[in-house]
Amino acid sequence: MLEKIIKNYNQPQRPEVRVQVGRFAGIVGIVANALLFAIKIVFGILFRSISIIADSLNNLSDAGTNVITVVGYTVSGKPADKDHPFGHARMEYISSLIIAIFIAFFGLETLISSVENIITPQPVQDYTFLPIIVMGCTILVKLLVAIFYTRLGKHINSDTLKASALDSIGDVFATGAVVVGMIVTKYTGFVYTDSIVGIGIAIYIIVMGIKLVVETSNKLIGQAPDADFISSVIKKIKDYEGVLGIHDLVVHSYGENKCFASVHVEVDANAEVMHTHDLMDNIESDFLKDGINLVIHMDPISVSDPETVELRGKVLEIVSALASEYSSPISMHDFRLVKGVTHTNVLFDVSVSNELKITDQALCDELTRRLKDINPLYNLVLTVDRDYFSVRFG
C-alpha cells in the first residue's frame, strides 16, 4: 500500500524518499496519538484517574514529538547551501534528541504527580468495564502504530522512527499496566494502585527517554562508525588490483546516506604514476556511486628492494609481538628506508588504539631498542597514529 502512497518507496537510499517516508510516518503518528489523547483524557477526568490522565499526557507528548519528526525530516531534506555545505541531514539527529528530551520530561512530570497522590491519596474510583474495554482498544491501536514505525524505521534505517517505535511499544506496556491497575482497584479497592501504576509508567518513560538522549547525543558528538560498515569499506578498497594496503581511514557521517571519508592507499612505488592515479580516481568514483564521498591519499612503497622487504618483515614481527605484550591492537604502515653513509633511517607509522596503556614516547623508545638489536646503524623515525575505530586494516 505504501508503494502507492509514496513515490519510489522501494528506493530508500534516495534522500527525497527518506524525507517522504519520515514525514508520512510523523503525520500518521500525530493523528493516532491525538485521537488516543482525546479518548483517554475524557475517561481520565470522568473517573479522576491519575494513571489514565498520565497515559493520555504521554500520548499528547507523542503527538508533539511527531510534529518534531515531520519538521525534522522536512529540514533534513533541504539541499546543501552556502552556510551548510554538507547538507542538513543531521537535523534528523537533532529532532531525535528533542523527542528523547520530551519523553524524559513527561516521565518526570508523571512521577511527581503519582508520588503526590500517594502522599495525599484520592478516593478510590469504582471503575466500570467501559473504560477498561476502551483502554484495551487503545493498546491495540498503539501496537499497530509501533509495528508501523518499526517497518518504516527499518526500511529507511531511521533512528527517529526506531525511537518512535520503541516509545510506542513502551506505551503498549504502560497502558496495559493502567488497565491492570483499574482491574485490581475495581476488585480489591486498594487505594494506592493507581499511583503505583503511575510511578511504574513514569520510571519506564524516564529510563527510555534518557537512553534515547544518550544514543542520539553520541551520534551528534561523533560516534565511531559501524564496525561492519568499516570492514566492508576496507575489504572493497583492498580488493582492487594494485592496492597493497590501506591505513588512516577516517569516516564522517553528516546524517543517513551522507558519508564523507578519507584514506591512505599503499601502491607500488615503481608503478607508472598516471596508471596509479587513474586507479585512485576509479576507486573514488565507485564509492561515490554508493553515496560515500571518498578522498584517497596515495602512498608509494618499495616492494622490489631486498633489504627493505626483509626489514619490513622483521619490523612487522616486532610490532605484532608488542601488540600481544600490551594486549592492544597495533599495526604498521608507510614503511621505507633512507640509506646514508653512516646510518640508515627507518621510517614508518604505527596505528594504535586509544586504549593503549603506554605513551607514544614509550612505544617509540621500545621500538627503537628492538630495531637497534637488528642493526645498530638503523635510526628510527616513527609517527604514531590513533585509530578512530577498533576495526584493523590487516
C-alpha positions as CSV (number, residue, x, y, z in Angstrom):
1,M,0.0,0.0,0.0
2,L,2.8,2.4,0.9
3,E,4.3,1.9,-2.6
4,K,1.1,3.6,-3.9
5,I,1.3,6.5,-1.4
6,I,5.0,7.3,-1.5
7,K,6.7,7.6,-4.9
8,N,9.8,5.4,-5.3
9,Y,9.1,3.8,-1.9
10,N,11.3,0.9,-2.8
11,Q,14.4,3.1,-3.2
12,P,15.0,4.2,0.5
13,Q,18.6,5.3,-0.3
14,R,17.2,8.3,-2.2
15,P,17.1,11.4,0.1
16,E,13.7,12.5,-1.2
17,V,12.2,9.1,-0.5
18,R,13.6,9.2,3.1
19,V,12.0,12.6,3.7
20,Q,8.7,11.5,2.3
21,V,8.6,8.3,4.4
22,G,9.6,10.2,7.6
23,R,7.0,12.9,7.1
24,F,4.3,10.4,6.3
25,A,5.1,8.4,9.5
26,G,5.1,11.6,11.5
27,I,1.6,12.6,10.2
28,V,0.2,9.2,10.9
29,G,1.6,9.4,14.4
30,I,0.1,12.9,15.0
31,V,-3.4,11.6,14.0
32,A,-3.2,8.4,16.1
33,N,-1.8,10.0,19.2
34,A,-4.2,13.0,19.1
35,L,-7.1,10.5,18.9
36,L,-5.7,8.4,21.8
37,F,-5.1,11.5,23.9
38,A,-8.7,12.7,23.4
39,I,-10.2,9.4,24.4
40,K,-8.0,8.9,27.4
41,I,-8.3,12.4,28.8
42,V,-12.1,12.2,28.8
43,F,-12.1,8.9,30.7
44,G,-9.3,10.1,33.0
45,I,-11.2,13.2,34.0
46,L,-14.6,11.3,34.3
47,F,-13.1,8.7,36.7
48,R,-10.5,11.1,38.3
49,S,-7.7,8.6,37.5
50,I,-4.1,9.8,37.6
51,S,-2.8,6.8,35.7
52,I,-5.3,7.3,32.8
53,I,-4.6,11.1,32.7
54,A,-0.8,10.4,32.8
55,D,-1.2,7.9,30.0
56,S,-3.2,10.5,28.0
57,L,-0.5,13.1,28.6
58,N,2.1,10.6,27.3
59,N,0.0,10.3,24.1
60,L,-0.1,14.1,23.9
61,S,3.6,14.3,24.2
62,D,3.9,11.7,21.5
63,A,1.8,13.8,19.2
64,G,4.1,16.7,19.9
65,T,7.2,14.7,19.1
66,N,5.5,13.5,15.9
67,V,5.3,17.2,14.9
68,I,9.0,17.5,15.6
69,T,9.5,14.4,13.4
70,V,7.7,16.0,10.5
71,V,9.6,19.3,10.9
72,G,12.9,17.4,11.3
73,Y,12.5,15.3,8.1
74,T,11.4,18.4,6.2
75,V,14.5,20.4,7.2
76,S,16.9,17.4,6.8
77,G,15.7,17.0,3.2
78,K,16.8,20.6,2.3
79,P,19.8,20.7,-0.1
80,A,23.2,22.0,0.8
81,D,23.7,25.7,0.8
82,K,26.4,28.3,1.5
83,D,26.1,28.0,5.3
84,H,25.7,24.2,5.3
85,P,27.9,22.8,2.5
86,F,27.3,19.2,3.8
87,G,23.6,19.5,3.7
88,H,21.0,19.4,6.6
89,A,20.7,15.6,7.1
90,R,21.9,15.9,10.7
91,M,18.7,17.7,11.6
92,E,17.2,14.2,11.9
93,Y,19.5,13.6,14.8
94,I,18.6,16.9,16.4
95,S,14.8,16.0,16.1
96,S,15.5,12.6,17.7
97,L,17.3,14.4,20.6
98,I,14.4,16.7,21.1
99,I,12.0,13.8,21.1
100,A,14.1,12.0,23.7
101,I,14.2,15.0,26.0
102,F,10.4,15.4,25.8
103,I,9.9,11.7,26.7
104,A,12.1,12.1,29.8
105,F,10.4,15.4,30.8
106,F,6.9,14.0,30.7
107,G,8.0,10.9,32.5
108,L,9.3,13.1,35.3
109,E,6.0,15.1,35.4
110,T,4.1,11.8,35.7
111,L,6.4,10.6,38.5
112,I,5.8,13.8,40.6
113,S,2.0,13.6,40.2
114,S,2.0,9.9,41.2
115,V,4.1,10.5,44.3
116,E,1.9,13.4,45.3
117,N,-1.1,11.2,45.1
118,I,0.5,8.6,47.4
119,I,1.2,11.4,49.9
120,T,-2.4,12.7,49.6
121,P,-4.4,9.8,48.2
122,Q,-7.6,10.4,46.3
123,P,-10.8,8.4,46.9
124,V,-10.9,5.0,45.2
125,Q,-12.8,5.0,41.9
126,D,-15.3,2.3,41.1
127,Y,-14.4,1.6,37.6
128,T,-16.9,0.1,35.2
129,F,-16.0,-2.2,32.4
130,L,-16.4,0.6,29.8
131,P,-13.2,2.4,30.5
132,I,-11.4,-0.9,30.8
133,I,-12.6,-2.0,27.4
134,V,-11.8,1.4,25.8
135,M,-8.3,1.4,27.3
136,G,-7.8,-2.1,26.0
137,C,-8.7,-1.0,22.5
138,T,-6.2,1.9,22.7
139,I,-3.5,-0.7,23.4
140,L,-4.3,-2.4,20.1
141,V,-4.1,1.0,18.2
142,K,-0.7,1.7,19.8
143,L,0.6,-1.7,18.9
144,L,-0.3,-1.2,15.3
145,V,1.5,2.2,15.4
146,A,4.6,0.5,16.9
147,I,4.6,-2.1,14.1
148,F,4.1,0.7,11.5
149,Y,7.1,2.7,12.9
150,T,9.3,-0.4,13.1
151,R,8.6,-1.3,9.5
152,L,9.3,2.2,8.2
153,G,12.3,2.7,10.5
154,K,14.0,-0.4,9.2
155,H,13.1,0.5,5.6
156,I,15.0,3.8,5.7
157,N,17.3,3.0,8.7
158,S,15.9,5.9,10.7
159,D,16.9,6.4,14.4
160,T,14.0,8.8,14.8
161,L,11.4,6.2,13.7
162,K,13.1,3.4,15.6
163,A,12.9,5.7,18.7
164,S,9.2,6.3,18.0
165,A,8.6,2.6,17.6
166,L,10.3,2.0,21.0
167,D,8.2,4.7,22.6
168,S,5.1,3.2,21.1
169,I,6.0,-0.3,22.5
170,G,6.6,1.4,25.9
171,D,3.1,2.9,25.6
172,V,1.6,-0.5,25.0
173,F,3.1,-1.8,28.3
174,A,2.2,1.5,30.1
175,T,-1.4,1.4,29.0
176,G,-1.5,-2.3,29.8
177,A,-0.3,-1.5,33.3
178,V,-3.1,1.1,33.6
179,V,-5.7,-1.5,32.6
180,V,-4.3,-4.0,35.2
181,G,-4.4,-1.3,37.8
182,M,-8.0,-0.5,37.0
183,I,-9.0,-4.1,37.4
184,V,-7.1,-4.5,40.7
185,T,-8.7,-1.3,42.0
186,K,-12.2,-2.5,41.0
187,Y,-11.9,-5.9,42.7
188,T,-9.7,-5.0,45.7
189,G,-10.3,-1.4,46.5
190,F,-6.6,-0.9,47.1
191,V,-6.2,2.9,47.4
192,Y,-2.7,3.2,46.1
193,T,-3.0,1.0,43.0
194,D,-3.5,4.0,40.6
195,S,-0.5,5.8,42.0
196,I,1.8,2.8,42.0
197,V,1.0,2.1,38.3
198,G,1.6,5.8,37.5
199,I,5.0,5.6,39.2
200,G,5.9,2.4,37.2
201,I,4.9,4.1,33.9
202,A,6.9,7.2,34.8
203,I,10.1,5.4,35.7
204,Y,9.8,3.4,32.4
205,I,9.3,6.6,30.4
206,I,12.2,8.4,32.2
207,V,14.7,5.5,31.6
208,M,13.6,5.2,28.0
209,G,14.0,9.0,27.4
210,I,17.5,9.1,29.0
211,K,18.5,6.1,26.9
212,L,17.4,7.8,23.7
213,V,19.1,11.1,24.8
214,V,22.4,9.2,25.2
215,E,22.1,7.3,21.9
216,T,21.3,10.4,19.9
217,S,23.9,12.6,21.6
218,N,26.6,10.0,20.7
219,K,25.8,10.5,17.0
220,L,25.9,14.3,17.3
221,I,29.2,14.2,19.3
222,G,30.8,11.8,16.8
223,Q,30.1,8.1,17.5
224,A,32.5,5.6,16.0
225,P,31.3,4.2,12.6
226,D,29.6,0.9,12.5
227,A,32.2,-1.9,12.5
228,D,30.5,-3.9,9.7
229,F,30.4,-0.8,7.5
230,I,34.1,-0.1,8.1
231,S,35.0,-3.7,7.4
232,S,33.1,-3.5,4.1
233,V,34.9,-0.3,3.1
234,I,38.3,-1.8,3.9
235,K,37.6,-5.0,2.0
236,K,36.3,-3.2,-1.0
237,I,39.4,-1.0,-1.3
238,K,41.8,-3.8,-0.8
239,D,40.1,-5.9,-3.5
240,Y,41.3,-3.5,-6.2
241,E,44.2,-4.9,-8.2
242,G,47.2,-2.6,-7.4
243,V,46.3,-1.8,-3.9
244,L,48.9,-3.2,-1.5
245,G,47.4,-1.9,1.8
246,I,45.4,0.9,3.4
247,H,45.6,2.9,6.5
248,D,44.4,6.2,8.2
249,L,40.8,5.6,7.2
250,V,38.6,8.4,8.6
251,V,34.8,8.4,8.2
252,H,32.5,11.3,9.0
253,S,28.7,11.0,8.9
254,Y,26.6,14.0,8.2
255,G,23.3,12.1,8.5
256,E,22.0,8.9,6.9
257,N,23.3,8.5,3.4
258,K,25.6,11.5,3.9
259,C,29.1,9.9,4.3
260,F,32.5,11.6,3.8
261,A,35.7,9.6,4.1
262,S,39.4,9.8,3.5
263,V,42.0,7.0,3.4
264,H,45.7,6.4,2.6
265,V,46.3,3.7,0.0
266,E,49.6,2.0,-0.4
267,V,50.8,1.3,-4.0
268,D,54.0,0.0,-5.7
269,A,56.4,2.9,-5.9
270,N,57.7,1.6,-9.2
271,A,54.3,1.6,-10.9
272,E,53.6,4.2,-13.6
273,V,52.2,7.2,-11.8
274,M,49.4,8.0,-14.2
275,H,48.1,4.5,-14.1
276,T,48.1,4.5,-10.3
277,H,46.4,7.9,-10.3
278,D,43.7,6.5,-12.6
279,L,43.2,3.6,-10.2
280,M,42.6,6.1,-7.3
281,D,40.1,8.0,-9.4
282,N,38.2,4.8,-10.2
283,I,38.0,3.8,-6.6
284,E,36.7,7.2,-5.6
285,S,34.2,7.1,-8.4
286,D,32.9,3.7,-7.4
287,F,32.4,4.7,-3.8
288,L,30.6,7.8,-4.8
289,K,28.0,5.6,-6.6
290,D,27.3,4.1,-3.1
291,G,26.8,7.5,-1.6
292,I,30.3,7.7,0.0
293,N,32.4,10.8,-0.8
294,L,35.9,9.2,-0.6
295,V,39.2,11.1,-0.9
296,I,42.4,9.0,-1.3
297,H,45.9,9.9,-0.5
298,M,48.3,7.7,-2.5
299,D,51.3,6.3,-0.6
300,P,54.1,4.7,-2.7
301,I,56.0,1.9,-1.1
302,S,59.0,-0.1,-2.2
303,V,58.3,-3.8,-3.0
304,S,61.4,-4.6,-5.0
305,D,64.3,-3.6,-2.8
306,P,65.5,-6.8,-0.9
307,E,66.7,-5.0,2.2
308,T,63.5,-3.0,2.6
309,V,61.3,-6.1,2.1
310,E,63.3,-8.2,4.5
311,L,63.5,-5.5,7.2
312,R,59.8,-4.7,6.8
313,G,59.0,-8.4,7.6
314,K,61.2,-8.2,10.8
315,V,59.6,-5.0,12.0
316,L,56.1,-6.4,11.4
317,E,57.1,-9.3,13.7
318,I,58.2,-6.8,16.4
319,V,55.0,-4.8,16.1
320,S,52.9,-7.9,16.3
321,A,54.9,-9.0,19.4
322,L,54.3,-5.6,21.1
323,A,50.6,-5.8,20.3
324,S,50.4,-9.2,22.1
325,E,52.5,-8.0,25.1
326,Y,50.4,-4.9,25.6
327,S,47.1,-6.7,24.7
328,S,46.2,-3.9,22.4
329,P,46.0,-3.8,18.6
330,I,49.0,-2.2,16.8
331,S,49.5,-2.1,13.0
332,M,52.3,-0.7,10.8
333,H,52.2,1.2,7.5
334,D,54.2,3.6,5.3
335,F,57.4,1.6,5.8
336,R,60.5,2.9,3.9
337,L,64.3,3.2,4.2
338,V,66.6,6.2,3.5
339,K,70.1,4.9,3.3
340,G,73.1,7.0,4.2
341,V,76.8,6.6,4.6
342,T,76.9,6.4,8.4
343,H,73.4,5.2,9.2
344,T,70.0,4.2,7.6
345,N,66.8,6.0,8.6
346,V,63.9,3.6,9.0
347,L,60.6,5.4,8.6
348,F,57.2,4.0,9.3
349,D,53.9,4.8,11.1
350,V,52.1,2.7,13.7
351,S,48.3,2.9,14.3
352,V,47.4,2.2,17.9
353,S,44.1,2.1,19.9
354,N,43.2,4.8,22.3
355,E,43.1,2.1,25.0
356,L,46.9,1.5,24.7
357,K,48.2,2.0,28.2
358,I,51.7,3.4,27.3
359,T,52.6,6.8,26.0
360,D,53.6,7.4,22.3
361,Q,57.2,8.2,23.5
362,A,57.4,4.9,25.5
363,L,56.3,3.0,22.4
364,C,58.8,4.8,20.3
365,D,61.7,4.0,22.7
366,E,60.8,0.3,22.8
367,L,60.6,0.1,19.0
368,T,63.9,1.9,18.8
369,R,65.6,-0.5,21.2
370,R,64.4,-3.6,19.3
371,L,65.3,-2.1,15.9
372,K,68.9,-1.5,17.0
373,D,69.0,-5.1,18.2
374,I,68.7,-5.9,14.5
375,N,71.3,-3.3,13.3
376,P,72.8,-0.5,15.5
377,L,73.1,1.6,12.4
378,Y,69.3,1.8,12.0
379,N,67.8,5.1,13.1
380,L,64.0,5.0,13.8
381,V,61.8,7.8,12.6
382,L,58.3,7.0,13.9
383,T,54.9,8.5,13.6
384,V,52.1,7.3,16.0
385,D,48.5,7.4,14.7
386,R,45.4,6.9,16.8
387,D,42.6,4.7,15.4
388,Y,39.1,6.2,15.0
389,F,37.6,2.7,15.4
390,S,38.5,-0.8,16.5
391,V,38.5,-2.5,13.1
392,R,42.0,-3.3,12.0
393,F,43.3,-2.8,8.4
394,G,45.3,-6.1,8.4
